[in-house]
Amino acid sequence: MKKAMGVILIIIGSLLTFIMKLGPAKETVWLFTYGIWPLIIVAAILLITGLLLYNRNR
């Protein structure tokens, strides 16, 4: 279960970084209301947590 949760967190973090790369669109403009730094921090936390969970339960 922890391995699956790690994979899900990695996917969500990757999608957030993909959205950051594309930039704000009409559908995702609410993500950029406070700038790009909170989005970078959230994506990094999700990716690091997901990688740690996945690697520990491999």
Phi, psi and omega per residue, in radians:
M1 nan -0.709 -3.141
K2 -1.174 -0.588 3.115
K3 -1.148 -0.720 3.115
A4 -1.159 -0.679 3.096
M5 -1.125 -0.651 3.077
G6 -1.113 -0.716 3.116
V7 -1.141 -0.717 3.121
I8 -1.103 -0.751 3.115
L9 -1.134 -0.664 3.093
I10 -1.112 -0.727 3.141
I11 -1.146 -0.769 3.132
I12 -1.116 -0.757 3.110
G13 -1.112 -0.659 3.106
S14 -1.175 -0.678 3.098
L15 -1.141 -0.660 3.087
L16 -1.126 -0.705 3.110
T17 -1.202 -0.572 3.072
F18 -1.147 -0.710 3.093
I19 -1.135 -0.671 3.097
M20 -1.111 -0.669 -3.123
K21 -1.157 -0.675 3.132
L22 -1.266 -0.588 -3.118
G23 1.649 3.066 -3.087
P24 -1.228 2.284 3.016
A25 -2.039 -3.134 -3.124
K26 -1.093 -0.629 -3.100
E27 -1.405 -0.486 -3.050
T28 -1.933 0.265 -3.096
V29 -1.177 -0.443 3.138
W30 -1.181 -0.393 3.096
L31 -1.239 -0.406 -3.035
F32 -1.812 0.324 -3.095
T33 -1.173 -0.573 3.133
Y34 -1.781 0.270 -3.117
G35 1.688 -2.981 -3.055
I36 -1.657 -0.357 -3.067
W37 -1.121 -0.747 3.079
P38 -1.074 -0.610 3.104
L39 -1.187 -0.666 3.088
I40 -1.140 -0.754 -3.124
I41 -1.135 -0.770 3.130
V42 -1.120 -0.763 3.125
A43 -1.101 -0.709 3.131
A44 -1.157 -0.734 3.113
I45 -1.091 -0.769 3.136
L46 -1.134 -0.741 -3.135
L47 -1.158 -0.778 -3.121
I48 -1.150 -0.775 3.114
T49 -1.101 -0.747 3.120
G50 -1.111 -0.726 3.110
L51 -1.147 -0.708 3.104
L52 -1.121 -0.778 3.117
L53 -1.110 -0.717 -3.111
Y54 -1.184 -0.778 -3.089
N55 -1.231 -0.590 3.134
R56 -1.243 -0.522 -3.080
N57 -1.898 0.509 -3.112
R58 -1.391 nan nan
